[in-house]
Amino acid sequence: SFHSCDAFTGLSTQCGGTRKILEKLLSLSPASLEHLSTHVLYFPEPRALREMPANYRYARETVDSTLLSAVHDRQRREERGIEKVDLQRARRYGMKEDAKNGMFKYTYGGVVFIYNPRTKTAVTSYPSSASDKSGTKVTQPIMLQRHKFNSEAERIAMERSHEDLSRLSSSNEQMRAGWRRHSVLVVDMSGSMRNDDVNGARCRSDGVWVALARDYVKNQLQNGLRSTTDLVSIIVMKEEAEVVMCCEPTTWVLYNKLIDMREWSKIRPSGPGNYLPAIDKAEELLTSNANAGCALSLLFFSDGKPSDPVSDRPLIVEEIGKLASKFGRRLSISCIGMAEESDNFSTLNDMVTEAKQYGAQAFFGKPSLDADSLSNIITNLASS
């Protein structure tokens, strides 16, 4: 038997019932059957899937996604036990990045597949590492939409205004005097942040960008709690530290930029994550405004111990102490651990303890591997 749908109902009417449908199916070519199975028919769900939480049933949303499968891909999927719907989910929800020869690579739900956009064909697919207890194998990720401006002209004008404000804020002392808050966000983008084990996100780094976009910017703008006098700078932490956003005002343009940061085509988690270069960059940014009326925040997101040489790790805590001593109560430092409870967060905890001893406000947060848990922490930090 089949689940009912409009296309199936139409086919049933034309053929005169289920028996006639089965006779019709037997007469179809393999290519026609593949198309039919992708776009028309639903087979009954296994009992295990029926008993999964309701938020897992998003698999059915992929039936409207046209995807052809090359012979090589069909062979590889059969060998590796990968269903075509897995590829459709990956293309709809997964992390997209450029591959060789104009191809795209999608990663999602324990599957990687290579897609040819010119022929709309899956070239090959293979398993990837993903948690069986959490992450995209269990829960649909949060898919935020970019902010839509009323017109293309408004979008261009707002983006130009945003960039002008950012440039002037960085260079004009009079503009800096009007700052209310400057938040410096350090986001770990080392290789382990690719781990697919966060419910509601496509990987650990995706969970961070989702929470920052939705809870640190979008909700604050909608509630009138943030404005262009609240500045945000972002440092990506890998082997070296890179300032990817410098003194940007809190606007819908910033929100859209954070949405874009979710994609691996922008910045892909890879390599080590060294704390010291990121702390040095953070100090430069925090020092850019000497106005005592500007509150300072340092948010440090990482999924474990630093990649810095073991001999340098006491220096990490020492540098945080220097920052806290320099700015005192004007500075709040928040360290958020993005990993399992069993992972080593001793350095992050030591950073918080050291900051408190030198007079700064400091907090260590350990969300569960769940986007909503992280959102609660970010919401509280944004409103404090």
Disulfide bonds with the S-S distance in Angstrom:
none
